[in-house]
Amino acid sequence: MIRGVIGFTFLALTFPLVGCGGSFDIYSPGQIHRTVQSRGAGIYVVYYEWPYVEDRFGKNRATAVPEYLQEKGLIPPECMQGVTVIRGGEAEGGKGWAEFRCK
């Protein structure tokens, strides 16, 4: 009986954590890092905290996002000449995103 309760408690505590990895797993196909994903055809998307990027690098997404990627070491290896932001936006809770490609 006690072994069953311990087993159930273990599963109840660890099972919700299994779903947390999901699409942000660093080893998932198409992902350079948990916050940078390849969209194919040389297009990438990065997810970040917009207030941090804005405060540190300014409001101009076209220059702020490449600087953020550089500082965090998130530029894909294919983009040796840097990146160009294609488009981006903000979401609820201070989140931000930007699509970019290699220069």
C-alpha positions, 0 to 999 in steps of 0.5 A: 500500500505504501509503495503504491502511494509513493509511486503515485506521488512520484508520478503525480509530481514528475508527470507535469514536468515531462510536458515542459520540454516540448518544442523548446527542447534544445535538441529538437530538429530545426532548432538552433537554441530553445529560442531560435527556430529554423523556418526553412528556406534560410528564415529563422525566428527568435523569441525573447523578452521585448522589454529587455531587448528594448531597454538594452538595445533600443526600440528599433527592432531592425538593429536591436534584434541582431545585437541581442542575437550577437550578445547571447550567441544565438546567431546561426552558424550559417549567418557569418555576415550577420542577420537581417530582421524581416519582421517582428512583433510583440505578444502578451506578457512582454514577449517579442518575436522576430523573423530574420535571415542571414545577410 
